[in-house]
Amino acid sequence: MFDPKYRLLIPPESFPEDRCICLGNQLISIINVLEKFSPPHNWYGADVEAIGKGLVDLNLGGFQLKFIGSDKRFVSCCLNISQFVWGVFLCVSQDFLPSNIELGTEDEPFRTIFCNGVLVEIRMFDASYIEIYSEDEVMIKKISNHFPKSRLEMKP
């Protein structure tokens, strides 16, 4: 079971070169940071709405997790996304085997996802901010260091 202990909020101010948040190039920068600090992994997505063509073929609009692939494939998909309206992405260990896992859109911070092997969860919110959840303190702090003005919170 994924029960995140840390939440990192990345506001628009973390990307001073852009006027908006939840852009494809911003998600690519997060993917690139994770690639350096996480063990071998794959990506899944669900509940995604985006402006652009990169993820259309993957059909990630529902709450059912769909396989995206490696960092390289995910980056390739994000290249043609101008903005994510919302979406949930899971960075999972390579031995993760999903079985009809559906994601909810709970408003509670630090909600639990009932599956094993999740390294990081990224949530894009209404083109307003990005949240990253993890159980791994070292990894989440390394991610936080790459995004100025981000806020790291611990589960009470």
N, C-alpha and C positions, 0 to 999 in steps of 0.2 A: 504494500500500500504506500502511495506517495503522500506523505504528510509534511509539507514544507515547513521549515522552521524560520526561513528568511524570505523577505519580500523586498525587492529593489524597485523603486519607482523611478522611471526615467522620464522627466518632464521635457517639454520643448526646449527649455534653456540648455539642455545637455548637448544640443546640436545647434550652436549659434549661427552656423552657416546657412541653415534652413529656416524658413518662416513657419513651417508646419512640422508636425510630428507624425509618426507611423508611416514614414515613407519607405519605399522598397530599399533604397540605399542605406537607410538607418538599420533596417533589419539585417542587411548584409553585413554591416559593421559589427553587429552583435554576434552573428554566426561566425565571423572571422575570429572574434575574441574567444568564443567557446571552442572553436577548433583547436586553439593553442592549449587550453587548460582542461579539457575533458577527455576521458578515455574514449576509445572507439565507440561510435554511436551512429544512430540514424534519426531521421525526423518524421514526425506525423503531424497532421493538422486537422482541424475541424472548425466549424462555425466561422468560416472565413468569407468576408466580403471585401473585395479590393477593386481599385480602379486600375485597369491594365489587363494584359493578356497572359501573363506568366503562369498563373495557377489555374486557368480555366479548364484545361484538360484533366486536371486532377480531381475536379468536382468536390471541393472541400466545403461546400455550403451548409451541409447538415451537421448534426451533433455527433455523428459517427466518425471515429478516428479513421483517417485515410493515410496510407503510406506515401511519403514524399521521397525519401531516399537519403543520400549522403549530403554532406555539407556542400559539395560541388554542385549537386543537382538542385538543392534548395536555393543556392545563390543564383544559379541559372534561371530558376523560376522567378526570383525576385527582381531580376534585371529589368523586366518589362512592367513592373508594378510602380505606378506613380504614387499611389497612396493606399494603405490598408484602412478600411473603414473600421473593421474589427476582425479579430481572429484569435485562435488558440493554437500554439505550436508546442509540441513536446519533443525534447531532445532526450532520446532513450538509449539505454545500453543496447549493444548489438544483439544480445540474446533475448530481448523483449519480444514477447509474442502476444499481441492484442487479441482479445476474443470478445467482439461485440461491445467494446467499451464506449459509452456515450459520455460526453462532457456536458455538464450543466453550466448555467450562467449565474451561479450564486453570487450574491452581492457581498457575502462574508469574506473578509480577508482570511487567508490561510486555510481555505477549505481543502478537504482531502479528495484526492482522485483515487479511486479504488483500482490500482494496478501497480505492479512492481516494475522496477527498472527505469523509472523516470529520473533523469539527471537534472533537468531544468525544464520549467514551463515558462513560455513567453505568452503574454496576453496583450493584444492591441485593443485599446478602448476608444471607441467612437472618435478616432483621429484626434484624441486629446492627450494621451500619455501611453507609455509602455510599462508593463509590470513584468518582472522576472521573479520566479519562485524557485527555491532550491532547498534541499536539506543539507547541502555541503557548504559550510561556512567559508572555507578557503576559496572555493570556486566563486561564490557570490561576491566575496570581497575583491577578488581579482577582476571580475566583471565591473564592479562598482568603480574601481580605480580608473577604468577606461572611459567613464562617462561623467564628466564634471557636472556638479549640481544634482546628481542622482541622490536619492535618499534610501538608505538601507534600514529596514526594520526587522526586529526579531519577534517571533511569536511569544505572546505573553505566557 
